[in-house]
Amino acid sequence: MLPFFVYGTLLPGQRNHHVWQGAVVQQVAAVFPNGRLYDMGTFPMLIEVGKRVVRGMVLTIDSAHYVAVLAAVDQLEGHDPDAPERSFYLRAQRTVYLSHGEPVTAWVYLGQPVLVAGHHPIPHNNWPDYAAGGLLRRGNSV
């Protein structure tokens, strides 16, 4: 039961945080070491590329709720574990780093590079700051 690295609308205070259904038992600031966030209109997409740091959080889920939460997040992210090649986001195990530098293996929802063609990168790879600044390109939605 891996924790989740979240970087966008699933973060605390963001519009899809409700998906965790109160099942989060721990949340710690973390970074994904080699990615780029793109503005997809009303949400970001993480592409695994380069050496840029993406800021987010690692959320640990209560084991009693884990299966239900995993299914709910997969559905929200358009991930089909039985057909990952047809998924909007791919759920993958990756190493992320907690705020004090400790590496942790977590689930990360990754986008496919073809999906961000024509979309703008998010400055500083920080979705909450970007969204709060009113900089969303709402017309870019896919």
Phi, psi and omega in degrees: 000089181286150170287174180246136169265120180242148188220000186222237187288354176269356179290155173305136180086354179260165192295337180254013180298336180301339182300333181288348173052036180070015185269359181284125178257343177204140174224131184225135176301142183206170176226148171260124194280345187215071182211176179216131176266142177238143178281112181257015179113289179236010180202160177264162172232131179265125175249132180279105184196146173067200184238019179281147181268132174254126181273141179191209180218151170260124179250127176259132186254140176302131184300330180292338183249359191301311184298316180294318180293317178303315179296318181294319180289318175304315180296313179301319184275358179070032179260125176252106182298339179274345180213065184301333181293342179256008184276150176290310173247146174258127175273121185225149174279127178218157175273128174237169185236126177292165186304332179266009173098353181290128176284143179220137173274128183217161170285137176227134176267114184252141175272170177259134184308325181298332183285340182263001179304127180086356178261155185268140174293150178270122180303138176065007177052040183230098183299310183301318178296317180296312181294320180293332180281001178068026185266004183300138176264077189302339179281355183272000188304143177252000000 
